[in-house]
């Protein structure tokens, strides 16, 4: 199991990660180009998606297949969270 998948499944572990590590986690991609946000979205872990987004995860990062985190989930709640973070601010 990749480190990104493991961490994306461990909501209790995320608050224990220091801020610098969380910044790396939010931008790191595995060998398929997926981020922790992709994994949390695909597994429908809304609480973790929200935590990652609140910690600066970029929902506009595409994997190697060109998929955004929003495109790998079937959850309307997660899609809504991701859309809120990609909507233009203004």
Backbone torsions as a table, in degrees:
resi	resn	phi	psi	omega
1	UNK	NA	134.4	-179.9
2	UNK	-69.1	155.8	177.3
3	UNK	-60.7	-37.3	-179.4
4	UNK	-64.6	-41.6	178.6
5	UNK	-65.5	-44.8	-179.7
6	UNK	-58.2	-50.0	-177.1
7	UNK	-66.8	-35.8	-179.1
8	UNK	-66.0	-19.4	179.9
9	UNK	-93.4	-7.4	-172.6
10	UNK	-110.4	78.4	-177.9
11	UNK	-59.3	-32.2	-179.2
12	UNK	-72.2	-20.5	-178.1
13	UNK	-84.3	-27.6	-173.8
14	UNK	-60.8	-41.6	178.7
15	UNK	-65.4	-17.8	-179.1
16	UNK	-83.9	-11.5	-178.9
17	UNK	-83.1	130.8	-179.0
18	UNK	-68.2	162.9	-172.7
19	UNK	-58.6	-41.7	179.3
20	UNK	-62.9	-40.9	179.4
21	UNK	-66.9	-38.7	179.3
22	UNK	-65.1	-37.8	176.5
23	UNK	-61.1	-41.9	178.1
24	UNK	-66.3	-43.6	179.7
25	UNK	-59.2	-39.3	-176.7
26	UNK	-71.2	-17.4	-179.0
27	UNK	-117.3	-11.0	-178.8
28	UNK	-70.9	143.5	177.0
29	UNK	-124.9	144.2	177.9
30	UNK	-82.8	-170.4	-176.9
31	UNK	-68.5	-9.5	175.3
32	UNK	-104.6	5.3	178.7
33	UNK	81.2	8.4	-177.8
34	UNK	-89.0	144.7	177.6
35	UNK	-101.1	173.2	174.8
36	UNK	-58.6	-32.5	178.6
37	UNK	-67.0	-37.3	174.3
38	UNK	-60.1	-48.6	-178.1
39	UNK	-63.4	-47.3	-179.1
40	UNK	-63.2	-36.9	178.2
41	UNK	-67.2	-46.9	-178.9
42	UNK	-63.0	-35.9	-179.4
43	UNK	-85.7	-1.9	177.3
44	UNK	61.7	43.8	176.2
45	UNK	-96.2	81.3	-173.7
46	UNK	-58.3	-40.5	-179.4
47	UNK	-61.9	-40.0	-179.2
48	UNK	-73.9	-39.3	175.2
49	UNK	-56.9	-47.1	179.7
50	UNK	-61.2	-44.2	179.6
51	UNK	-63.3	-44.9	178.7
52	UNK	-62.1	-44.6	178.9
53	UNK	-63.0	-42.1	178.9
54	UNK	-65.5	-22.8	-179.5
55	UNK	-95.9	7.2	173.9
56	UNK	103.1	8.8	178.1
57	UNK	-60.9	141.7	-177.6
58	UNK	-96.7	108.4	-178.4
59	UNK	-74.7	-1.1	-179.6
60	UNK	-96.5	2.2	177.8
61	UNK	-76.7	125.8	178.8
62	UNK	-96.2	149.1	174.1
63	UNK	-82.1	-177.3	-176.4
64	UNK	-65.4	-20.5	176.1
65	UNK	-86.9	-1.4	179.9
66	UNK	86.3	14.9	-177.3
67	UNK	-94.0	135.7	172.2
68	UNK	-84.2	160.3	175.5
69	UNK	-53.5	-37.0	179.6
70	UNK	-63.2	-27.1	-176.6
71	UNK	-85.8	-5.5	-179.9
72	UNK	-107.4	6.4	178.8
73	UNK	-114.3	151.8	173.7
74	UNK	-107.3	3.7	-177.7
75	UNK	-88.3	122.5	177.8
76	UNK	-68.2	-30.9	178.3
77	UNK	-65.8	-42.6	179.0
78	UNK	-69.5	-41.4	176.4
79	UNK	-56.6	-42.3	179.3
80	UNK	-63.4	-44.7	177.1
81	UNK	-58.4	-46.3	-178.1
82	UNK	-65.8	-39.6	178.7
83	UNK	-64.4	-37.8	178.9
84	UNK	-61.6	-33.0	-178.3
85	UNK	-87.9	-9.3	177.6
86	UNK	-107.8	-8.6	178.4
87	UNK	-64.9	140.2	178.2
88	UNK	-59.6	135.3	177.7
89	UNK	-85.9	139.9	177.4
90	UNK	164.0	NA	NA
